[in-house]
Amino acid sequence: MRIGLIAPPWFQVPPPSYGGTESVIDTLARGLADAGHEVLLAASGDSTCPVPRVPGLPSADTTTLGSSREEIRHVVRSYAAMTDVDILHDHTLIGPLYRHRPLGVPLVTTTHGPFAPDLRDLYQAISADAAVVAISHHQASTARNFKVARVIHHGIDVGSVPTGSGSGQYACFLGRMNPSKGIREAIMIARRAQMPLRIAAKMHDKAEHEYFTTVIQPLLGPDVEYLGELDAEAKYRLLGEAAALLSPLQWPEPFGLVMIEALATGTPVVSTRRGAAPEIVTDGLTGFLRTGEHELASALQNAASLDRGGCRRSVEERFSSLRMVQRHLQLYSELTGIPLTNRPAVTAHRRGMESVLPPALTAHLGVSGGHRFGAGP
């Protein structure tokens, strides 16, 4: 199957450090290629995902984050490149409304954020001729007056995640520097539990920096340390040595990628019951879901008693990249009518194989016909 994937323009795929949507798209692209399918990825020009990529796209620029102008430019160029695919899978917001995509090619779109009530008309228009994928059953339950075609949980390559010992005797927080993530609450909970807390968080926009300087920074001390934004190796070391991931969400998060990353290292999760958390954490087995500072602090003190091996197995069984890829392929097959076969995996990006860009693509982007991709532009 020839599959076109379109990522948002603002971040690299995969992200050099913390990143949710970009990590998921990277995992999906690699998994589809490893399953023997041809993948063409439209992502920022400085992306490094080792599958064929649309050349000539601008580098990631977080200063334009949320700009409809930049997203539209990215969408137009991305769809123009998808002239020879069997199915399109768009991860942007605006893209599924673009009406000049290849005729007759089924379209899938994944909504990585909440189904915002003020965008209900937009989702209704999208679902009229695109298969909408939700990333959790909770998110799907919030869809109003439009159809969700499939719920597909995120997955990760568990084999690439090192198992941690949990011997660090600290709790950790990993996420964005945003009040909705519950960072201030995590500090209060950890202090009530008399457990050191290590915070790793991404700060990009002005509001995130202001929240840090005005709310979080004054609360730091010997028992609460801010580590900044970590790369993958440091992230998994932080998670793996922690007694627990403390994630007291203050909003109904559509998924929770950091939760399955923590569980994959063997580290249990202490969180609230909001959003998709109950779909990820099995209360009393792989973590605790509680309400209120006192209950969460008590759960944090008991987290080290949970079976770390069981935490990792829960991800292997329920949130592996193989499972996520297979669920997507089943949907693609239903929409295209192309049956799935048990072909041996063709890992082109691992063998260093190269493919020639389609003539229509090279003409549109002004790239010479000899340009090859496999390692990207």
N, C-alpha and C positions, 0 to 999 in steps of 0.2 A: 504494500500500500504506500502511496506517495502522500505524505502528510505535511501540510504547511502550518507552522506555529508562529504566532505573532505575539511578542512580548511588549509591554509598555516601554516607552523610549527613555525613561529617566534614570534607570539603573542598569548596571552591567549584569549579564547572565553568564555564569553565576555571579553573585555579589562577592566582592573581595573580602567582606566581613559579614556583619549581620544583614539578613535580608530574608523575607518570607516568600513573596510571590516569585522573585527571581530564582530562588533556590528550587522551588517547586517546578518551574518551567525547565530549568537545567536538568533536574532529575528526570522529568518526563521525556525531554528530548533525547537524553542519553539512553533511557530505557527503551524507547521506541526504536532507536537505531540498533541497539543490542538485540532486539527481538527480530531484526532482519528487515525493517521497514526503511524507506527513504524519507529523510526528514530535511526540510528546509526551514531554517529559523530566521525570523526577522527580529533583530534585537539591536541594541546600541552598537555602534561601530567598534567600540573597545571591549565588547564581550569576548569571552574566551571559551564558551561552550564548544566542545570538540565535535560539532556536527556541521554540515554545510550551512552557511549563513548568507543572507542577502548582503552583498557588498555595497559600500558607498553610503551607508546610513551614519548619521552623526554620532559622536561619542556621547556617553551619558552626561547629563548636565542637571544636577539636582536643583540648581537655581531656578529652573523652569518647571519644577514639579507642580503638576496640576494644571499646567497651561494647556487649554484646549487647542490653541494654535499649534503648539509643538506636537501634540498628540495627533491632530488632523494631518499634519505634514507627514508624520511617521506612518500613519495608517494608509495614506494614499500611495506612498512609495512601497510599502510592504505588500499591499494587495496587488499592485502592478507587477510585482515579482512572482506572484503565485499563479503563474499561467499554466502550470503543468502538474497540478496536484489533484488527488482524488478527494481530499477533504481538507477544510480549513479549521483551525482551532485558534480563536482569537482571545487573548487575555487582556485586551484593552477595554475601556468603557465605551468609547465612541465608535470603534471599528465595526461592531455588528450592525450599526446603522448606516454604514457606507454602502451606497447602492451601485457602485461600479466594480464590484468584485466579480471574479470569473463566473460566468453563467453556468448554472447546473451543478455547481460544486456545493455540497452540503456544508453548512457552517455550524460549528460548536463554539460556545463561549462560556468561559468560567468567570463567575463573579467572586473575586477574592475578598471583597469587603462586604459589609452588611447590605441587605436590600433596603436602601434608604426610602422611607415613605414618600419623601418629596420627589423621588425619581421613579415613582410607580408607573407613570405614563411611558417613561423611557424603557423600562423593563417589559412592559406590555408590547411596545413596538418591536423590541428585539426578539421576543419569544414568538412573534408572528411567523418568522421564517428562519429562526435559529434555535438549536437545541441548547437550552440553558442548563449548565451544570452547577449545582450547589456543592459546597465543600463540607457541609454537615447537615444532618437531619434538622437540627435546630434552625440553621439558616434557611433551609427549605420551608420550614413551617411558617416563616415570616413572609413568604411570597404571597402577594395579594393580587388576585385577578390576572395572574399569568401562570403559565405552566413551567415547572421545573422538570426537565427531561430525565435527570439522573442525579443522585447524590454520590459523589466520589470523594472519599477522604484523602487528604494528602498522605504521601508516603516518603520514606527516606531509604537510602541504601544502608541498611543496618550493618552489613559487613564492613563498611568503611568507618564505622563509628567505634572508637576504642571503648572497651569496658573499663569503668572506673572502680576504685576501691571504696569510695565513700568515706575515706579516713580523715578528711579534712576538718571534721567537726565544725562546719559552718553551713549556713544556708546561703543560697545564691538567688539572685534575681537576674533575668536576662530578657531584654525586650527594648521597646522604644521609650524614650524619656517623655512619657505622656501620662497625665493623671488617670486616664482610663485603664492603664496597666496596673495601677495600684502600687506604685513605688513607695510613696509616703506611707501607705498602709503596711507595706512589707517591712519597713523600718520599725514601725510601732510594734508589729507582731513579733519580729525577731527579738526586739528588746524585752518584750514581755516574756518571751520564752528563754531569755538569757542566752541567746545563741548569736554568735557573730554573723554578720551579713555582708556578702560581697556582691556588688552591683555592677553589671556590665550592660550598658545601654547606648543606643544610637541617638545622636542629636543632629538633625539636619536643618529644620526650619527655625525661625525666630522664636516661635512659641515654645518649642522644646528647650531651647537655650534659656529662655526666661523662666520656665518652670524649674529648671535645674538650679539656676542662681538664686531664685527667690524662695523656693520651697525645699528642695532636696539638699543643696549644699550646706545650709545652716544646720541640718540634722546629721551631717557626717561627723564621725569621731573615731576613736580607736576600735570600736566595735562595729562600725559601719563604714565600709571602704568602697569608693567609686573607682572602677578600673578602666573606664572609658569604653570604647568600642573594640571588640576583640576579633581576631581572625579565627578561622575554623579550628586550627590546632589549639589555640588558647581557650576558645569557647568550650571545646569538648573536655579539656583538662579541668576547667572551672566546674562544668557540670558533673563530670565523673568523680571528682574528689569531694563534692558536696554531700552533706547528709540528706539534703532535700532541695528541690527547686521550689521556691516560694513565689507563687503567682496569684496574689489576691485580686483577681480581675474585678474591675468596677463597672464593666459593661459586658453585654452579651457577645463575646468574641465569636466570629463565625467558625474559626477553627482554633488552633493553638499549636503551631509547628514546634515551638520551643519545648512544649510538653513532651511530644514524642521524641525529640532529640534528647531530652533529659532521661526519659525512660529507657532509651536505647543504650545509654551509658550505664544503666542499672540504678539510676537515681530516682527515687519516688517523688511525686508531685503533691504539693499542698496548695489547694486553690479553693475558690468559691464555686458554687454550683451554676454559675452564669454561662450562657451560650453553649458552646460545644464541649465544655469541660467534662460533663458526665458521659459523653461518648468516647472520651479518651482515657480518663482515669477511672479505674474500678475501685470504688471507695473501700478502704480497708485492706486492699490487696496491692495495688500499685500506687497508692497515695491516699490522701484524705480530702474530701470536699466538705467544707464547713462554712458557717456563716458567723460573722462577728469576730472581733479581735481576740477575745478570750478563747473561743473554740479553735480558732486557727492557730493560736500560740500553743495550745495543748496538743493539737495535731502535729505541729512542727516538732515538738519534743518527742513524739512517739514515732516519727517517720523512720528513724534509723532502725526500728525493729522490723520493718517490712523486708520481704525477700527481694533482693536486688536482681537475682536471676529471673524471678517472675516478672519483674518490670521489663527487662530486656525481651523476654519471650513474648510479652504482650504486643510489642512493636513488631517483632518478627512475624507474628501470626495475623496481626490486624492492620498494620500501617507500613508494610514493606513497600519499596519502590516497585517490586515485581507485581504486587497486588494492585497498586495504583495504575500501572501501565496496562495491565490486563483488563481492568475495568474500563479504561479509556478505549482500548482496542475493541472491546465488545460493543461499545456505543458507536464507534466509527464504522464497524462492520454492519451494524443495523441500519445506519443512515446511508451508507454507500451501496449496500448489497454485495460487497466484496467479502467472501468468506475468509475466516482466519484459518491459516494452515500451520502445521507444525514444522515450519521450515527451520533449519539450523540458523542460529543468530549470525548476522553479518555485521561484525563490529568494525565498520569501516574506519571510524575515528581512532580505533586502537591499532589497526594494521597500517595506518598511514595511507590508505587508499584515497584517491582523489576522483572527483566527478566534474565534468564540464558543465558550466552554467547553460541553461536553455537559451537558444538564440534570441528569443523574445525578451528574456531578462537582460541579456548583455546589451541588446540594442536600446532598451528603455533606460538603463542606468549608464550607458556610455562606457561600458567595460569591454575590453578587447575579448574577442572570442576565445583566446587562449587562456583567459583567467580561469584558475581552478580553485575549488574550495574543498575543504575537508578539515583543514586547520583554521578555516575562517579567512576573512579578507585581510 
